[in-house]
Amino acid sequence: MDKTIVVMAAGLGSRYGGVKQIERLGPDGEILMEYAIYDAIRAGFNRIVLIIKHEIYNDVREMFGNRIEESTGIKIDYAFQTLDRFTESRPEFKARTKPFGTVHAVICAADCIKTPFAVMNADDYYGAEAFRVMSEQLEKLHSAQDAARLKNTVSPFGTVTRGVCMVDNGLLTGVRETYKIKVMPDGSIRDTSESEDGPILAPDTFVSMNLWGYHQDILPVMERYFADFLAALPADEMKAECLLPTMMGDLTNSGKINISVLNTNDRWFGLTYKEDKPGAVAALTALHENGTYPPTLWRG
């Protein structure tokens, strides 16, 4: 069965202070999304779509795109998330600079997606187990969300945003996009979006890391959802984003879709802040040394 891995790498990386999607971390200059692509291919994905900005296209091809194609024989399709796509009805947003979010990213790649697919962030490490269970679920052609434990997804260097998942009997019943989740000095984890004394979140809470699996028939649904989102935006709203966790929560709450929640216990790491880089390098080095990965991904 053909399966596509869709990598969202068009974010601005404002908190990171640069283009974190192409930060070299591995022993052969690998960047973080290469590990996810490697794990996805090992799990049975045989098509790759990268959603990027035009300005990093040449960097991506030169840094790793060409060598993945040469090593695997899989052609990479490149899609571009630009503010002019799917927004013709609202010309007043031409002055906007912030991307329209992850739903918009996926529909910008719709022409490249012809099979069941998984969509993921470019700046997160998910672990091989996540792609294995996702690949197995896609064989059943149902929508799926791979959920991690909150305690495994936080950064010690600042706040993170996570989709807090409500789960009943293995099915997603809702997603609450939660901003400014923070590890406190006493080790507790709080939602500090309203105040530093915000509610404590259980460490084993399921959270979305934006690893979603879909049948390709979801794409027209995403396009309609984004059109409704855009139509409802005030003319002066230049920052609101249309996000996959919010969309999936809305579709679930309306009874239009059932979403299986797949659990993984792999520990997340990624690049939210500059200070995250040494830890990510050390973690990847250890994974190469213990044999999880070959000495280099594509020459190993």
BELZI-V731731 format. One line per field, one symbol per residue. phi: phi as a letter, one per 40 degrees, with the letter a starting at -180 (. if undefined). burial: + if it has 9 or more other C-alpha atoms within 8 Angstrom, else -. Layout:
phi=???
burial=???
This chain:
phi=.cabbbbcbbccgcccgicccbccbccbgcbccccccdccccchcbbbbbcbcdcbdccccccadccccccbgccccbbbcbcccgbdcbccccccbcdchcccdcccbdccbbbdabbaccbbbbgcccccccccccccgbcabcbbcdccbcbcbicbbbcccbbbfgbcbibbcbcfcbccdcgcbbcbcbacccccbcdcdcbcbgbbbaccccccccccccccdccccccccbbcbcbddcdcccccccgcabbcbbcbbcccaabcbdcccdccccccdcccccgdbcdbcbbc
burial=--++++++++--+--++-++++--++---++++++++++++-+++++++++++---+--++-+++++++----+-+--+++-+---+-----+-----+++++++++++---+-+++++++++++++++++++++-++--+++++++++++++++---+++++++++---+++++++++++++----++++++----+--+-+-++++++++++++--+--++-+++-++-----------++++++++++++----+++++-+-+-++++++--++--++--++-+++---+-+++---
